[in-house]
Amino acid sequence: MLISLHKQATTTPRIRAAIQASTDPAWKVAERYGISEQTVWKWRNRDDVHDRSHTPHRLQTTLTPAQEAVAVALRKALLLPLDDLLAVVRE
C-alpha cells in the first residue's frame, strides 16, 4: 500500500495507531517515538490515522459585487472549477 505523507510528517499511520492504542502518559509515548507531546495529544483526539488536507478551506480573496455577478454567471454557463473561475474573473 502506498502511503502519502506530507513533507513535515514525523509519524506514520502505524505509529499513529500505536499512539491511539497506548494508555501510557503522553510524555512517555512522545519520548518513545521521538515526537512532541502535542503530537501525541493530536493523534489521540483523532478518529483516524491519515493526514488531513492542508489546502485552505476559504479563498483568500474578495470580489466586488460586479465581479461576483460575473463569476456566478460564468460558473452557471461554463461549469468551471472555482480556481479556474477565479483566474477568469480576475482578468
N, C-alpha and C positions, 0 to 999 in steps of 0.2 A: 504494500500500500504506500503510495506517495504522500508524504506529509509536507504541507506548505506552511512554513513558519515565517513570521516577519523577521527582519534583519536583527532586531534587538532582543529576540526571544531568548530567555535564559532557561526555559524549561521545555520539555517535550510532552506530548499527550500522556505518555506513560508516567512521567514524573508527576504531572498534574493529577492524574488519577490516584497515585500513591499519596499525594498531599491531601486529597479529599478523603481518602480512606483512613488516614492516620488520626489517631486520638492523642498523639503526643502534643505537648505545648508548641506554639508557633515558633518560638525561638529555637527549639531543638530540631524541628523539621527544617527550618531555614539554615541552620548550621550544617545539617546532614547533606543538603543539596547545594550549599554554597549560594544561597539566594537571600533576599531580604525577607523580614517578617511580613512586610506589606504584601509581597508577592504571595506568601502563604495564605494570608487572610483573603486576598483577592480570589485565589482559586478555590478556597474553601467555601466562599459565598456564591460561587457559580454552580450551575447545574450540569454544565458540560465541560469538556476539556479542550475545546477548539478556540482558536483566536477569533476575536470579533473584528469586524471591518474597521479600518482606520480612516475611511472616507468620511468627510464631513457630512452631516445629515442635512445641513442647510447651506444653500449657496450664499457666499459672502458678497452679495451684490444687491443693488437697489435699482429699480426701474422707475422711470417717470410714468405717469398714467398713460401717455401716448405710446410709450414703448411696451407697456403691459398689454394694451389693447392689440397692438401689432403681434405680440407674442402669442396671445390667446388665439387670434385669427389664424396665424401660421401653424400653430400646434394642431388646430382642428383640420386645417386644409392639408398640411404636409405630413402629419403624424411623425414629426422628428423627435429624437431623444432630446431631453432637456438641455444637455450640454451643447449639442449642435444648434438647438434653437436659440440659446443664449448668445452664441457666436454670431448667428444671423441677425438677431435683434440689435446687437451692439454695433454692427456695421451699418 
